[in-house]
Amino acid sequence: MDLSNSSSTLSLGFSQLPDDSASLQRDRKQPIPLQLLEPRARSPENNGAAAAENGEDEDDSDVEEFRILGHCIKRRRESEPASSSASSCKRIPIAAADVEERRAAIRSWGNESISEADPDLFEIMEREKNRQAKGIELIASENFVCKAVMEALGSHLTNKYSEGLPGERYYGGNQYIDEIETLCQERALAAFDLDSENWGVNVQPYSCTSANFEVYTGLLLPGDRIMGLDTPSGGNTSHGCYMPDGRKVSGASIFFESLPYKVNPQTGYIDFDKLEERAMDFHPKILICGGSSYPREWDYGRFRQIADKCGAVLMCDMAQVSGLVAAKECASPFDYCDIVTSTTHKSLRGPRGGIIFYRKGAKPRKRGTPPPQGNEIEYYNFEEKINFAVFPSLQGGPHNNHISALAIALKQACDRRHG
């Protein structure tokens, strides 16, 4: 851009040297702040109206304007302090009483009860509470938790974010959260008489359906095969489910290939002969026992034989009977299964959530095989795969209020059995 004919006395700070090179000259005077304005055309007849419209003083004698590089520049003359520019914000004084009123409102906001903060919601909750107290519902998926569990669920632990496992968090300030989760893990193993050398547990799943899918994600590839009890026979949709028209219902069937086994319609018991025949043809990677409405004891030993014969991992979903297993009122899947999942809110009477138990350590020698020599010992590799599937693969931060409430429920399970 050619500025040689400009009538302005403003210099850009360059001077011509004998060798035609330019050098930047430092202005030794104190710089005066500039204010960039939108270019506008001004005429004598509308100067007053524009000034009145913009709240400006009609006397612009203290303001100097000029153009540079297509911009209209406006600045105060040197006699004016720099702090008195037109763009300065005016402070509006606030009365001390107003300040205190605002502070009191902020403090009270965090201390309001539900009835004060949201009366409409509180009224609905009270009606539901009354319905639970006076109604009779024989639903196996429901239970009544104790006051301590509800207190933990509504505690300050919900404020903390703690992605990862104890000692391996992504955020700071989790030393006490680590203690709570470790305590919950220890109580989970104790509730089912499990040795920490041979069993591990993850207490972070949000539900048993989540726990089951996390097991599949950790141990399988998309399209790998699983077998579970048919839903009409009493199985659970999270073990694989298809509609009669072939539509896939659950994620287990969408992302993996599932084949159900069924009960004998005459006896109501699982037909193990047909189960074994189908398993040998289908060769599932995971064979699942456990269901939602199978009112029989599970023959875990027979499942173990079939799983070994077809080369499958044996998994049990004991969601409906986990409290009975802890109380030793029914057969335990831990004697035969590789992985055990459960809800925590049914017969365990804990908060709504899930849990995953997995074997670890050296694998036992199978019958009829020679003893291992040297490095031939095989070890379970479930722990890292399952924990990684829970986080970061499928979940975010764990619900610490739920984990603390689960620790209470597991302590009660141990106390009721040993008390």
C-alpha positions, -999 to 999 in steps of 0.1 A, spaced: 0 0 0 14 34 -10 13 59 20 38 84 5 11 110 -2 -6 107 32 -11 141 49 -8 125 84 22 133 105 21 98 120 54 79 114 56 41 113 90 43 130 112 35 99 139 58 86 158 56 53 194 46 55 222 50 29 221 14 19 183 16 13 176 -8 43 151 0 70 157 -2 107 131 0 134 135 31 155 124 29 192 103 58 203 118 72 234 85 89 244 60 71 266 35 53 242 -1 66 241 -28 38 241 -47 36 208 -83 26 203 -95 9 171 -129 20 159 -151 9 131 -147 33 101 -176 57 98 -184 87 77 -191 119 97 -207 151 85 -211 184 103 -249 180 103 -250 146 120 -221 150 144 -243 162 172 -269 135 167 -244 107 166 -226 120 196 -259 122 215 -269 87 204 -236 72 215 -235 91 248 -205 111 238 -196 147 246 -202 170 217 -169 187 223 -143 164 207 -114 188 212 -97 163 235 -99 135 210 -75 131 181 -85 110 151 -65 97 121 -66 68 95 -39 42 90 -41 10 68 -78 15 63 -87 18 100 -100 48 119 -78 55 149 -90 74 179 -69 84 209 -69 109 237 -45 138 235 -14 137 257 -29 159 283 -55 132 292 -46 103 315 -45 70 296 -70 55 322 -97 79 311 -103 63 276 -138 62 262 -139 25 265 -134 24 303 -161 6 323 -180 24 350 -182 6 384 -217 5 397 -216 6 435 -235 -23 453 -249 -18 487 -234 -39 515 -268 -53 523 -272 -67 487 -238 -84 489 -247 -101 522 -280 -112 507 -263 -128 477 -238 -146 499 -266 -159 521 -285 -172 491 -254 -190 478 -248 -206 512 -284 -217 516 -285 -232 481 -262 -261 491 -280 -268 523 -316 -272 511 -334 -305 515 -353 -321 486 -386 -308 500 -372 -272 499 -352 -274 467 -378 -293 446 -412 -297 463 -428 -312 432 -402 -340 430 -403 -345 468 -441 -351 466 -437 -378 439 -409 -395 459 -430 -396 490 -458 -413 471 -434 -439 458 -421 -444 493 -457 -450 506 -463 -474 477 -432 -495 486 -442 -496 522 -478 -506 517 -476 -527 485 -467 -564 481 -446 -573 451 -429 -606 447 -402 -594 423 -370 -613 425 -350 -583 411 -360 -560 440 -352 -557 476 -352 -532 505 -318 -518 515 -310 -506 550 -306 -470 561 -268 -472 561 -267 -482 524 -290 -453 515 -269 -429 535 -238 -440 516 -256 -437 483 -265 -401 491 -231 -392 506 -204 -368 495 -186 -396 478 -206 -389 447 -186 -357 443 -153 -375 436 -141 -386 401 -117 -416 402 -112 -432 369 -89 -463 372 -83 -488 399 -69 -483 435 -33 -470 431 -37 -464 394 -60 -434 392 -61 -407 365 -69 -380 390 -53 -368 423 -70 -368 457 -81 -404 456 -62 -418 486 -94 -424 506 -114 -435 476 -87 -462 471 -92 -473 507 -129 -476 502 -127 -496 470 -100 -519 484 -121 -525 515 -151 -533 493 -130 -558 472 -118 -575 504 -153 -578 517 -165 -592 484 -140 -620 486 -147 -626 522 -185 -628 517 -180 -658 494 -150 -674 512 -126 -667 484 -88 -667 486 -73 -635 472 -44 -656 458 -68 -675 435 -96 -650 430 -99 -613 420 -129 -590 419 -139 -558 402 -166 -538 420 -171 -510 395 -197 -524 370 -228 -503 369 -251 -533 365 -249 -571 360 -257 -566 323 -228 -543 321 -206 -568 339 -216 -596 315 -208 -575 285 -175 -564 300 -165 -600 304 -174 -607 267 -155 -576 256 -124 -586 276 -122 -622 265 -137 -623 231 -135 -607 197 -166 -594 178 -183 -624 163 -169 -649 187 -194 -675 201 -212 -677 234 -239 -701 248 -265 -693 275 -298 -705 286 -327 -696 263 -347 -667 276 -381 -685 274 -364 -713 294 -355 -689 322 -323 -673 308 -313 -637 307 -312 -615 276 -276 -604 284 -266 -640 277 -278 -637 241 -313 -633 229 -332 -634 196 -368 -628 188 -388 -655 169 -384 -635 137 -346 -636 142 -342 -600 154 -313 -596 178 -324 -582 211 -293 -578 233 -258 -565 227 -245 -600 234 -263 -612 202 -255 -580 182 -218 -581 187 -213 -618 193 -228 -650 179 -250 -667 205 -267 -700 205 -291 -709 234 -296 -742 252 -330 -751 266 -348 -769 293 -367 -802 287 -403 -790 283 -416 -821 302 -393 -819 333 -384 -782 334 -347 -791 339 -319 -783 316 -314 -810 290 -276 -816 295 -274 -842 268 -287 -818 241 -266 -790 257 -234 -811 253 -243 -821 218 -249 -785 207 -218 -772 225 -196 -798 207 -210 -786 174 -210 -749 181 -177 -747 202 -185 -715 221 -157 -695 236 -178 -689 267 -204 -712 282 -228 -694 305 -248 -709 334 -272 -690 355 -304 -672 346 -333 -650 356 -361 -675 363 -347 -711 365 -360 -723 399 -336 -752 402 -302 -759 415 -275 -755 389 -253 -786 382 -221 -766 380 -200 -798 379 -218 -810 347 -213 -776 332 -176 -778 340 -173 -811 322 -190 -798 291 -169 -766 291 -137 -785 293 -148 -809 266 -156 -781 241 -127 -758 252 -149 -730 266 -145 -706 296 -172 -714 321 -190 -683 334 -218 -680 359 -243 -652 362 -256 -657 398 -275 -624 400 -307 -640 413 -291 -662 439 -259 -644 450 -273 -637 485 -282 -674 489 -247 -684 478 -232 -660 504 -255 -675 530 -245 -711 519 -282 -719 512 -275 -731 477 -247 -745 456 -217 -722 449 -205 -716 414 -170 -707 426 -160 -743 430 -163 -749 392 -165 -716 373 -138 -695 359 -157 -662 361 -188 -653 382 -209 -621 378 -238 -608 399 -260 -579 406 -255 -563 440 -291 -552 447 -312 -584 447 -307 -610 474 -275 -593 485 -296 -562 495 -270 -538 484 -271 -508 460 -280 -512 423 -249 -523 405 -228 -552 393 -197 -572 403 -172 -595 385 -152 -623 401 -124 -639 381 -99 -667 387 -62 -658 388 -29 -676 395 -19 -710 382 -45 -732 365 -52 -766 381 -40 -796 362 -67 -814 343 -74 -850 351 -55 -875 330 -28 -851 320 9 -854 332 22 -829 357 37 -798 342 75 -794 340 95 -762 342 77 -733 324 48 -754 313 26 -741 342 -4 -722 328 -18 -691 344 -52 -675 342 -51 -642 322 -85 -628 331 -76 -601 355 -60 -575 331 -84 -582 303 -116 -578 324 -103 -548 343 -94 -531 310 -128 -539 296 -145 -523 326 -123 -492 323 -115 -476 299 -133 -498 273 -169 -496 284 -172 -474 315 -159 -441 328 -154 -431 364 -167 -455 390 -196 -445 413 -178 -442 446 -211 -437 465 -223 -471 451 -190 -488 460 -191 -476 496 -228 -487 499 -218 -521 484 -191 -524 511 -217 -520 537 -240 -546 522 -211 -571 519 -202 -566 555 -238 -573 565 -237 -604 544 -207 -617 563 -221 -607 597 -254 -625 590 -236 -656 581 -211 -657 609 -232 -639 635 
